[in-house]
Amino acid sequence: MRLVILGGSGSGKSTQAQRLCRYFEIPLISTGEILREAISGNQPLPGFRWSEADPRTSLSVYASLSELGYHARPYMQKGELVPDKMIIELIQIRLRQPDIQCDWVLEGYPRTAFQAEELDFLLDDLGQKLDWAIYLQVPEAVMVSRSLGRSLPDDQPEIVQRRVELFYDRTIPILEYYDRRRCLLTINGDQSPEMVQQNILTLFSVP
Ligand SMILES: Nc1ncnc2c1ncn2[C@@H]1O[C@H](COP(=O)(O)OP(=O)(O)O)[C@@H](O)[C@H]1O
């Protein structure tokens, strides 16, 4: 099962991504989590070793997570999107890491049309196909109130507002991209995590 979870800040992407990974026993790739790890300078995520990054990725490879964090920090601190090239490079490396086989949940990526197109090229290259893009739809006020209620370092009011703006401006357009490919599932995210998960599994027609 290969899934992408789409939604604005505070839509429940991370919560549902973690639930689906537990249910299907497949790994989670969260760009927000990788970037926050990179910025915090903690040990690299288990299974994610830059030094073993696949040399076939012709793009420049960051020598370490902290280098990625150094470049990503200024954007995240303003609620801006990290440049596509950096994120695409991150995903190209991450999906080729040995701990990722052919089933995964991708959360926080894609966020732009360019990222969505590059994901399709990468999956073609890997001989994989995306099963579903799951869009968690919640009202803007719910996104903002949930994000402000979290304790993530990039959840200050002005940053949250900018992330929501960017969601409508850059990520909403890719819903059409996946709808055209008949792999978009739209779920009401403004309900309990249990109900959201049940709605998703029902659409997969999983008991
Ligand atoms: N696919 C991506 N493209 C560009 N920037 C990203 C991407 N994923 C995460 N980021 C950066 O990391 C920050 C936090 O991401 P995330 O935890 O997914 O936030 P949100 O709660 O807004 O979904 C974003 O505001 C953005 O700066």
PDBQT file of the ligand as one rigid body, heavy atoms in Angstrom, charges set to zero:
ROOT
HETATM    1  N1  LIG A 301       6.869  19.004   1.100  1.00  0.00    +0.000 N 
HETATM    2  C1  LIG A 301       7.347  20.148   1.658  1.00  0.00    +0.000 A 
HETATM    3  N2  LIG A 301       7.752  21.171   0.851  1.00  0.00    +0.000 NA
HETATM    4  C2  LIG A 301       8.245  22.307   1.388  1.00  0.00    +0.000 A 
HETATM    5  N3  LIG A 301       8.353  22.543   2.719  1.00  0.00    +0.000 NA
HETATM    6  C3  LIG A 301       7.948  21.564   3.560  1.00  0.00    +0.000 A 
HETATM    7  C4  LIG A 301       7.444  20.313   3.093  1.00  0.00    +0.000 A 
HETATM    8  N4  LIG A 301       7.122  19.542   4.163  1.00  0.00    +0.000 NA
HETATM    9  C5  LIG A 301       7.416  20.278   5.264  1.00  0.00    +0.000 A 
HETATM   10  N5  LIG A 301       7.914  21.486   4.912  1.00  0.00    +0.000 N 
HETATM   11  C6  LIG A 301       8.374  22.548   5.832  1.00  0.00    +0.000 C 
HETATM   12  O1  LIG A 301       8.256  22.067   7.175  1.00  0.00    +0.000 OA
HETATM   13  C7  LIG A 301       7.270  22.828   7.904  1.00  0.00    +0.000 C 
HETATM   14  C8  LIG A 301       6.476  21.913   8.836  1.00  0.00    +0.000 C 
HETATM   15  O2  LIG A 301       5.880  20.888   8.035  1.00  0.00    +0.000 OA
HETATM   16  P1  LIG A 301       4.645  20.043   8.666  1.00  0.00    +0.000 P 
HETATM   17  O3  LIG A 301       5.013  19.513   9.999  1.00  0.00    +0.000 OA
HETATM   18  O4  LIG A 301       4.165  19.085   7.608  1.00  0.00    +0.000 OA
HETATM   19  O5  LIG A 301       3.641  21.262   8.862  1.00  0.00    +0.000 OA
HETATM   20  P2  LIG A 301       2.081  21.339   8.785  1.00  0.00    +0.000 P 
HETATM   21  O6  LIG A 301       1.588  21.168  10.179  1.00  0.00    +0.000 OA
HETATM   22  O7  LIG A 301       1.941  22.718   8.235  1.00  0.00    +0.000 OA
HETATM   23  O8  LIG A 301       1.595  20.279   7.841  1.00  0.00    +0.000 OA
HETATM   24  C9  LIG A 301       6.404  23.493   6.828  1.00  0.00    +0.000 C 
HETATM   25  O9  LIG A 301       5.834  24.709   7.309  1.00  0.00    +0.000 OA
HETATM   26  C10 LIG A 301       7.463  23.767   5.744  1.00  0.00    +0.000 C 
HETATM   27  O10 LIG A 301       8.248  24.894   6.100  1.00  0.00    +0.000 OA
ENDROOT
TORSDOF 0
